[in-house]
């Protein structure tokens, strides 16, 4: 099993205990190999990425693009979508309970 803690940027208690201890032990019980990808931590590339994303959000950095398709939440002209443009559809409500 390969585990990638994408929701965590540093090795802290949840990562070290839950993954490196409990998940590794469970994998061993099941006869499975176990490897965990490292977290970004203080890697200078991660810090640079965060600075770049903040700059994009503030409009002080030109966003990098891999293609010509509009980004989610951005209209075809490169401007932000109108208010409520990209909201997920509402779930249907349950019928009211009978008295």
N, CA, C and O atoms as CSV, one atom per row, in Angstrom:
chain,resi,resn,atom,element,x,y,z
A,1,UNK,N,N,0.839,-1.138,0.000
A,1,UNK,CA,C,0.000,0.000,0.000
A,1,UNK,C,C,0.905,1.227,0.000
A,1,UNK,O,O,1.893,1.288,0.732
A,2,UNK,N,N,0.553,2.197,-0.828
A,2,UNK,CA,C,1.269,3.472,-0.835
A,2,UNK,C,C,0.307,4.524,-0.312
A,2,UNK,O,O,-0.792,4.682,-0.842
A,3,UNK,N,N,0.709,5.235,0.714
A,3,UNK,CA,C,-0.133,6.238,1.344
A,3,UNK,C,C,0.449,7.616,1.056
A,3,UNK,O,O,1.647,7.847,1.217
A,4,UNK,N,N,-0.422,8.525,0.626
A,4,UNK,CA,C,-0.006,9.896,0.331
A,4,UNK,C,C,-0.888,10.838,1.154
A,4,UNK,O,O,-2.072,10.985,0.850
A,5,UNK,N,N,-0.340,11.475,2.185
A,5,UNK,CA,C,-1.144,12.367,3.032
A,5,UNK,C,C,-1.345,13.731,2.391
A,5,UNK,O,O,-0.767,14.721,2.840
A,6,UNK,N,N,-2.169,13.790,1.334
A,6,UNK,CA,C,-2.321,15.024,0.573
A,6,UNK,C,C,-2.946,16.157,1.370
A,6,UNK,O,O,-2.770,17.318,1.000
A,7,UNK,N,N,-3.657,15.876,2.432
A,7,UNK,CA,C,-4.286,16.925,3.214
A,7,UNK,C,C,-3.386,17.535,4.264
A,7,UNK,O,O,-3.821,18.407,5.016
A,8,UNK,N,N,-2.132,17.095,4.336
A,8,UNK,CA,C,-1.216,17.571,5.370
A,8,UNK,C,C,0.062,18.085,4.726
A,8,UNK,O,O,0.595,17.450,3.816
A,9,UNK,N,N,0.557,19.226,5.185
A,9,UNK,CA,C,1.784,19.778,4.615
A,9,UNK,C,C,3.005,19.497,5.472
A,9,UNK,O,O,4.128,19.786,5.060
A,10,UNK,N,N,2.800,18.929,6.675
A,10,UNK,CA,C,3.962,18.624,7.517
A,10,UNK,C,C,3.715,17.335,8.295
A,10,UNK,O,O,2.573,16.921,8.495
A,11,UNK,N,N,4.801,16.715,8.726
A,11,UNK,CA,C,4.709,15.516,9.554
A,11,UNK,C,C,4.373,15.950,10.973
A,11,UNK,O,O,5.201,16.555,11.654
A,12,UNK,N,N,3.179,15.645,11.411
A,12,UNK,CA,C,2.780,15.964,12.776
A,12,UNK,C,C,2.094,14.741,13.353
A,12,UNK,O,O,2.103,13.683,12.725
A,13,UNK,N,N,1.511,14.855,14.510
A,13,UNK,CA,C,0.979,13.710,15.234
A,13,UNK,C,C,0.029,12.859,14.399
A,13,UNK,O,O,0.148,11.633,14.394
A,14,UNK,N,N,-0.899,13.476,13.702
A,14,UNK,CA,C,-1.847,12.688,12.916
A,14,UNK,C,C,-1.139,11.870,11.843
A,14,UNK,O,O,-1.472,10.703,11.636
A,15,UNK,N,N,-0.189,12.456,11.175
A,15,UNK,CA,C,0.536,11.740,10.127
A,15,UNK,C,C,1.406,10.652,10.735
A,15,UNK,O,O,1.349,9.495,10.319
A,16,UNK,N,N,2.201,11.025,11.710
A,16,UNK,CA,C,3.159,10.079,12.277
A,16,UNK,C,C,2.452,8.933,12.997
A,16,UNK,O,O,2.810,7.772,12.797
A,17,UNK,N,N,1.461,9.232,13.826
A,17,UNK,CA,C,0.805,8.153,14.565
A,17,UNK,C,C,-0.168,7.381,13.688
A,17,UNK,O,O,-0.056,6.163,13.556
A,18,UNK,N,N,-1.130,8.094,13.082
A,18,UNK,CA,C,-2.172,7.409,12.319
A,18,UNK,C,C,-1.611,6.627,11.132
A,18,UNK,O,O,-2.016,5.491,10.885
A,19,UNK,N,N,-0.695,7.227,10.412
A,19,UNK,CA,C,-0.178,6.562,9.217
A,19,UNK,C,C,1.047,5.714,9.502
A,19,UNK,O,O,1.071,4.520,9.204
A,20,UNK,N,N,2.070,6.340,10.085
A,20,UNK,CA,C,3.332,5.618,10.269
A,20,UNK,C,C,3.244,4.522,11.318
A,20,UNK,O,O,4.082,3.621,11.335
A,21,UNK,N,N,2.251,4.578,12.190
A,21,UNK,CA,C,2.128,3.543,13.217
A,21,UNK,C,C,0.916,2.662,12.954
A,21,UNK,O,O,1.063,1.477,12.651
A,22,UNK,N,N,-0.282,3.232,13.066
A,22,UNK,CA,C,-1.487,2.418,12.960
A,22,UNK,C,C,-1.689,1.827,11.564
A,22,UNK,O,O,-1.955,0.632,11.441
A,23,UNK,N,N,-1.569,2.633,10.519
A,23,UNK,CA,C,-1.775,2.122,9.163
A,23,UNK,C,C,-0.684,1.126,8.786
A,23,UNK,O,O,-0.968,0.112,8.149
A,24,UNK,N,N,0.558,1.403,9.171
A,24,UNK,CA,C,1.653,0.471,8.875
A,24,UNK,C,C,1.419,-0.869,9.579
A,24,UNK,O,O,1.620,-1.927,8.982
A,25,UNK,N,N,0.989,-0.825,10.862
A,25,UNK,CA,C,0.708,-2.058,11.601
A,25,UNK,C,C,-0.431,-2.839,10.963
A,25,UNK,O,O,-0.354,-4.063,10.849
A,26,UNK,N,N,-1.488,-2.148,10.545
A,26,UNK,CA,C,-2.624,-2.822,9.910
A,26,UNK,C,C,-2.217,-3.453,8.590
A,26,UNK,O,O,-2.628,-4.572,8.284
A,27,UNK,N,N,-1.418,-2.749,7.810
A,27,UNK,CA,C,-0.929,-3.317,6.548
A,27,UNK,C,C,-0.122,-4.585,6.825
A,27,UNK,O,O,-0.255,-5.576,6.107
A,28,UNK,N,N,0.714,-4.555,7.868
A,28,UNK,CA,C,1.509,-5.738,8.226
A,28,UNK,C,C,0.601,-6.896,8.628
A,28,UNK,O,O,0.858,-8.039,8.251
A,29,UNK,N,N,-0.461,-6.613,9.392
A,29,UNK,CA,C,-1.418,-7.659,9.778
A,29,UNK,C,C,-2.050,-8.315,8.557
A,29,UNK,O,O,-2.332,-9.513,8.564
A,30,UNK,N,N,-2.271,-7.531,7.517
A,30,UNK,CA,C,-2.887,-8.032,6.292
A,30,UNK,C,C,-1.867,-8.587,5.310
A,30,UNK,O,O,-2.227,-9.028,4.219
A,31,UNK,N,N,-0.589,-8.565,5.697
A,31,UNK,CA,C,0.464,-9.087,4.825
A,31,UNK,C,C,0.795,-8.179,3.653
A,31,UNK,O,O,1.279,-8.636,2.618
A,32,UNK,N,N,0.535,-6.905,3.822
A,32,UNK,CA,C,0.779,-5.941,2.745
A,32,UNK,C,C,2.029,-5.117,3.045
A,32,UNK,O,O,2.336,-4.836,4.204
A,33,UNK,N,N,2.735,-4.738,2.003
A,33,UNK,CA,C,3.831,-3.797,2.142
A,33,UNK,C,C,3.251,-2.414,2.403
A,33,UNK,O,O,2.076,-2.171,2.127
A,34,UNK,N,N,4.060,-1.516,2.927
A,34,UNK,CA,C,3.566,-0.183,3.264
A,34,UNK,C,C,4.654,0.842,2.989
A,34,UNK,O,O,5.810,0.657,3.367
A,35,UNK,N,N,4.270,1.921,2.329
A,35,UNK,CA,C,5.176,3.051,2.118
A,35,UNK,C,C,4.351,4.324,2.179
A,35,UNK,O,O,3.229,4.367,1.675
A,36,UNK,N,N,4.903,5.360,2.794
A,36,UNK,CA,C,4.224,6.650,2.864
A,36,UNK,C,C,5.063,7.705,2.172
A,36,UNK,O,O,6.266,7.821,2.404
A,37,UNK,N,N,4.406,8.466,1.321
A,37,UNK,CA,C,5.083,9.589,0.672
A,37,UNK,C,C,5.328,10.671,1.716
A,37,UNK,O,O,4.537,10.838,2.644
A,38,UNK,N,N,6.400,11.389,1.565
A,38,UNK,CA,C,6.720,12.474,2.490
A,38,UNK,C,C,5.809,13.671,2.305
A,38,UNK,O,O,5.214,13.854,1.243
A,39,UNK,N,N,5.704,14.475,3.335
A,39,UNK,CA,C,4.933,15.718,3.258
A,39,UNK,C,C,5.850,16.846,2.778
A,39,UNK,O,O,7.074,16.718,2.788
A,40,UNK,N,N,5.240,17.934,2.365
A,40,UNK,CA,C,6.025,19.055,1.827
A,40,UNK,C,C,6.923,19.691,2.889
A,40,UNK,O,O,8.061,20.066,2.608
A,41,UNK,N,N,6.395,19.808,4.116
A,41,UNK,CA,C,7.191,20.371,5.209
A,41,UNK,C,C,7.787,21.723,4.864
A,41,UNK,O,O,7.086,22.615,4.385
A,42,UNK,N,N,9.079,21.873,5.106
A,42,UNK,CA,C,9.753,23.155,4.869
A,42,UNK,C,C,10.513,23.182,3.543
A,42,UNK,O,O,11.400,24.013,3.351
A,43,UNK,N,N,10.167,22.278,2.634
A,43,UNK,CA,C,10.827,22.258,1.324
A,43,UNK,C,C,10.678,23.638,0.677
A,43,UNK,O,O,9.558,24.137,0.568
A,44,UNK,N,N,11.758,24.255,0.253
A,44,UNK,CA,C,11.676,25.602,-0.336
A,44,UNK,C,C,10.791,25.659,-1.578
A,44,UNK,O,O,10.230,26.713,-1.878
A,45,UNK,N,N,10.654,24.559,-2.301
A,45,UNK,CA,C,9.767,24.549,-3.478
A,45,UNK,C,C,8.316,24.723,-3.055
A,45,UNK,O,O,7.538,25.367,-3.759
A,46,UNK,N,N,7.943,24.153,-1.908
A,46,UNK,CA,C,6.573,24.302,-1.416
A,46,UNK,C,C,6.318,25.746,-0.994
A,46,UNK,O,O,5.280,26.319,-1.326
A,47,UNK,N,N,7.258,26.327,-0.269
A,47,UNK,CA,C,7.112,27.730,0.152
A,47,UNK,C,C,6.993,28.636,-1.072
A,47,UNK,O,O,6.206,29.583,-1.065
A,48,UNK,N,N,7.759,28.359,-2.112
A,48,UNK,CA,C,7.692,29.145,-3.341
A,48,UNK,C,C,6.326,28.985,-4.011
A,48,UNK,O,O,5.765,29.955,-4.521
A,49,UNK,N,N,5.798,27.774,-4.008
A,49,UNK,CA,C,4.484,27.515,-4.579
A,49,UNK,C,C,3.413,28.325,-3.855
A,49,UNK,O,O,2.552,28.931,-4.493
A,50,UNK,N,N,3.462,28.336,-2.526
A,50,UNK,CA,C,2.474,29.082,-1.740
A,50,UNK,C,C,2.562,30.571,-2.066
A,50,UNK,O,O,1.540,31.226,-2.268
A,51,UNK,N,N,3.785,31.107,-2.116
A,51,UNK,CA,C,3.949,32.532,-2.460
A,51,UNK,C,C,3.369,32.822,-3.839
A,51,UNK,O,O,2.694,33.831,-4.039
A,52,UNK,N,N,3.640,31.922,-4.795
A,52,UNK,CA,C,3.147,32.126,-6.156
A,52,UNK,C,C,1.616,32.092,-6.199
A,52,UNK,O,O,1.002,32.914,-6.880
A,53,UNK,N,N,1.001,31.161,-5.489
A,53,UNK,CA,C,-0.460,31.081,-5.480
A,53,UNK,C,C,-1.094,32.312,-4.836
A,53,UNK,O,O,-2.124,32.797,-5.303
A,54,UNK,N,N,-0.483,32.817,-3.766
A,54,UNK,CA,C,-0.987,34.044,-3.136
A,54,UNK,C,C,-0.869,35.202,-4.125
A,54,UNK,O,O,-1.785,36.015,-4.245
A,55,UNK,N,N,0.246,35.276,-4.824
A,55,UNK,CA,C,0.433,36.322,-5.831
A,55,UNK,C,C,-0.599,36.246,-6.941
A,55,UNK,O,O,-1.094,37.271,-7.410
A,56,UNK,N,N,-0.929,35.007,-7.369
A,56,UNK,CA,C,-1.970,34.847,-8.389
A,56,UNK,C,C,-3.305,35.355,-7.860
A,56,UNK,O,O,-4.040,36.050,-8.562
A,57,UNK,N,N,-3.605,35.003,-6.628
A,57,UNK,CA,C,-4.880,35.421,-6.034
A,57,UNK,C,C,-4.959,36.941,-5.905
A,57,UNK,O,O,-6.016,37.530,-6.131
A,58,UNK,N,N,-3.846,37.574,-5.543
A,58,UNK,CA,C,-3.821,39.032,-5.387
A,58,UNK,C,C,-3.682,39.766,-6.713
A,58,UNK,O,O,-3.851,40.984,-6.775
A,59,UNK,N,N,-3.376,39.026,-7.769
A,59,UNK,CA,C,-3.224,39.643,-9.084
A,59,UNK,C,C,-1.852,40.238,-9.325
A,59,UNK,O,O,-1.675,41.008,-10.269
A,60,UNK,N,N,-0.863,39.897,-8.483
A,60,UNK,CA,C,0.491,40.426,-8.656
A,60,UNK,C,C,1.412,39.452,-9.379
A,60,UNK,O,O,2.555,39.788,-9.687
A,61,UNK,N,N,0.915,38.241,-9.652
A,61,UNK,CA,C,1.701,37.218,-10.348
A,61,UNK,C,C,0.852,36.657,-11.483
A,61,UNK,O,O,-0.332,36.380,-11.293
A,62,UNK,N,N,1.442,36.489,-12.651
A,62,UNK,CA,C,0.729,35.888,-13.775
A,62,UNK,C,C,0.582,34.393,-13.534
A,62,UNK,O,O,1.577,33.708,-13.299
A,63,UNK,N,N,-0.642,33.875,-13.588
A,63,UNK,CA,C,-0.840,32.437,-13.359
A,63,UNK,C,C,-0.149,31.604,-14.430
A,63,UNK,O,O,-0.134,31.967,-15.606
A,64,UNK,N,N,0.419,30.487,-14.007
A,64,UNK,CA,C,0.983,29.535,-14.969
A,64,UNK,C,C,-0.159,28.704,-15.518
A,64,UNK,O,O,-1.119,28.404,-14.809
A,65,UNK,N,N,-0.052,28.336,-16.778
A,65,UNK,CA,C,-1.103,27.539,-17.413
A,65,UNK,C,C,-0.476,26.379,-18.161
A,65,UNK,O,O,0.607,26.510,-18.731
A,66,UNK,N,N,-1.155,25.248,-18.158
A,66,UNK,CA,C,-0.701,24.090,-18.919
A,66,UNK,C,C,-1.455,23.953,-20.230
A,66,UNK,O,O,-1.053,23.175,-21.094
A,67,UNK,N,N,-2.526,24.686,-20.388
A,67,UNK,CA,C,-3.326,24.586,-21.602
A,67,UNK,C,C,-4.114,25.857,-21.813
A,67,UNK,O,O,-3.863,26.872,-21.164
A,68,UNK,N,N,-5.067,25.797,-22.725
A,68,UNK,CA,C,-5.856,26.980,-23.057
A,68,UNK,C,C,-7.257,26.932,-22.482
A,68,UNK,O,O,-8.003,27.904,-22.612
A,69,UNK,N,N,-7.639,25.830,-21.850
A,69,UNK,CA,C,-8.978,25.717,-21.267
A,69,UNK,C,C,-9.114,26.665,-20.084
A,69,UNK,O,O,-8.156,26.865,-19.338
A,70,UNK,N,N,-10.296,27.252,-19.906
A,70,UNK,CA,C,-10.494,28.132,-18.748
A,70,UNK,C,C,-10.330,27.347,-17.447
A,70,UNK,O,O,-10.662,26.164,-17.378
A,71,UNK,N,N,-9.826,28.006,-16.441
A,71,UNK,CA,C,-9.689,27.376,-15.140
A,71,UNK,C,C,-11.035,27.381,-14.447
A,71,UNK,O,O,-11.869,28.245,-14.719
A,72,UNK,N,N,-11.259,26.422,-13.550
A,72,UNK,CA,C,-12.513,26.376,-12.803
A,72,UNK,C,C,-12.694,27.686,-12.063
A,72,UNK,O,O,-11.777,28.166,-11.396
A,73,UNK,N,N,-13.861,28.253,-12.182
A,73,UNK,CA,C,-14.149,29.496,-11.485
A,73,UNK,C,C,-13.718,30.738,-12.243
A,73,UNK,O,O,-13.848,31.852,-11.736
A,74,UNK,N,N,-13.201,30.555,-13.463
A,74,UNK,CA,C,-12.764,31.691,-14.264
A,74,UNK,C,C,-13.449,31.597,-15.622
A,74,UNK,O,O,-13.410,30.549,-16.267
A,75,UNK,N,N,-14.066,32.673,-16.052
A,75,UNK,CA,C,-14.755,32.678,-17.337
A,75,UNK,C,C,-13.786,32.613,-18.505
A,75,UNK,O,O,-12.571,32.695,-18.322
A,76,UNK,N,N,-14.321,32.469,-19.690
A,76,UNK,CA,C,-13.499,32.331,-20.896
A,76,UNK,C,C,-12.644,33.560,-21.170
A,76,UNK,O,O,-11.614,33.456,-21.835
A,77,UNK,N,N,-13.051,34.717,-20.673
A,77,UNK,CA,C,-12.286,35.930,-20.917
A,77,UNK,C,C,-11.191,36.138,-19.868
A,77,UNK,O,O,-10.503,37.159,-19.896
A,78,UNK,N,N,-11.018,35.181,-18.939
A,78,UNK,CA,C,-9.988,35.295,-17.924
A,78,UNK,C,C,-10.435,36.027,-16.678
A,78,UNK,O,O,-9.691,36.077,-15.698
A,79,UNK,N,N,-11.621,36.593,-16.687
A,79,UNK,CA,C,-12.144,37.272,-15.504
A,79,UNK,C,C,-12.862,36.261,-14.611
A,79,UNK,O,O,-13.278,35.197,-15.068
A,80,UNK,N,N,-12.999,36.608,-13.335
A,80,UNK,CA,C,-13.707,35.727,-12.419
A,80,UNK,C,C,-15.152,35.570,-12.861
A,80,UNK,O,O,-15.744,36.486,-13.433
A,81,UNK,N,N,-15.705,34.411,-12.593
A,81,UNK,CA,C,-17.104,34.151,-12.932
A,81,UNK,C,C,-18.022,35.088,-12.154
A,81,UNK,O,O,-17.639,35.666,-11.136
A,82,UNK,N,N,-19.217,35.217,-12.653
A,82,UNK,CA,C,-20.227,36.008,-11.964
A,82,UNK,C,C,-20.577,35.332,-10.638
A,82,UNK,O,O,-20.357,34.133,-10.468
A,83,UNK,N,N,-21.111,36.095,-9.720
A,83,UNK,CA,C,-21.534,35.553,-8.440
A,83,UNK,C,C,-22.498,34.398,-8.676
A,83,UNK,O,O,-23.405,34.504,-9.501
A,84,UNK,N,N,-22.309,33.320,-7.970
A,84,UNK,CA,C,-23.125,32.095,-8.022
A,84,UNK,C,C,-22.993,31.324,-9.325
A,84,UNK,O,O,-23.784,30.413,-9.568
A,85,UNK,N,N,-22.039,31.650,-10.162
A,85,UNK,CA,C,-21.856,30.959,-11.441
A,85,UNK,C,C,-21.448,29.501,-11.232
A,85,UNK,O,O,-21.999,28.609,-11.878
A,86,UNK,N,N,-20.505,29.252,-10.352
A,86,UNK,CA,C,-19.935,27.913,-10.210
A,86,UNK,C,C,-20.389,27.189,-8.948
A,86,UNK,O,O,-19.710,26.269,-8.490
A,87,UNK,N,N,-21.521,27.585,-8.381
A,87,UNK,CA,C,-22.015,26.901,-7.185
A,87,UNK,C,C,-22.507,25.517,-7.562
A,87,UNK,O,O,-23.098,25.330,-8.625
A,88,UNK,N,N,-22.265,24.546,-6.691
A,88,UNK,CA,C,-22.782,23.204,-6.980
A,88,UNK,C,C,-24.305,23.214,-6.931
A,88,UNK,O,O,-24.897,24.027,-6.220
A,89,UNK,N,N,-24.940,22.322,-7.677
A,89,UNK,CA,C,-26.399,22.295,-7.649
A,89,UNK,C,C,-26.904,21.890,-6.270
A,89,UNK,O,O,-26.237,21.146,-5.550
A,90,UNK,N,N,-28.072,22.377,-5.910
A,90,UNK,CA,C,-28.671,22.044,-4.616
A,90,UNK,C,C,-29.175,20.606,-4.651
A,90,UNK,O,O,-29.713,20.140,-5.656
A,91,UNK,N,N,-28.989,19.917,-3.533
A,91,UNK,CA,C,-29.522,18.559,-3.432
A,91,UNK,C,C,-31.036,18.622,-3.266
A,91,UNK,O,O,-31.563,19.556,-2.660
A,92,UNK,N,N,-31.735,17.620,-3.809
A,92,UNK,CA,C,-33.185,17.613,-3.575
A,92,UNK,C,C,-33.475,17.394,-2.106
A,92,UNK,O,O,-32.748,16.675,-1.421
A,93,UNK,N,N,-34.538,18.014,-1.625
A,93,UNK,CA,C,-34.887,17.850,-0.222
A,93,UNK,C,C,-35.734,16.602,-0.044
A,93,UNK,O,O,-36.358,16.117,-0.988
A,94,UNK,N,N,-35.745,16.090,1.181
A,94,UNK,CA,C,-36.570,14.917,1.486
A,94,UNK,C,C,-38.036,15.353,1.585
A,94,UNK,O,O,-38.337,16.478,1.985
A,95,UNK,N,N,-38.937,14.446,1.215
A,95,UNK,CA,C,-40.352,14.779,1.389
A,95,UNK,C,C,-40.657,14.962,2.867
A,95,UNK,O,O,-40.035,14.326,3.719
A,96,UNK,N,N,-41.606,15.823,3.169
A,96,UNK,CA,C,-42.001,16.058,4.551
A,96,UNK,C,C,-42.618,14.793,5.126
A,96,UNK,O,O,-43.310,14.060,4.419
A,97,UNK,N,N,-42.371,14.534,6.395
A,97,UNK,CA,C,-42.933,13.364,7.065
A,97,UNK,C,C,-44.432,13.538,7.235
A,97,UNK,O,O,-44.918,14.632,7.525
A,98,UNK,N,N,-45.155,12.443,7.050
A,98,UNK,CA,C,-46.615,12.483,7.221
A,98,UNK,C,C,-46.947,12.556,8.713
A,98,UNK,O,O,-46.257,11.953,9.535
A,99,UNK,N,N,-47.996,13.288,9.055
A,99,UNK,CA,C,-48.397,13.399,10.459
A,99,UNK,C,C,-49.084,12.163,10.941
A,99,UNK,O,O,-49.486,12.093,12.102
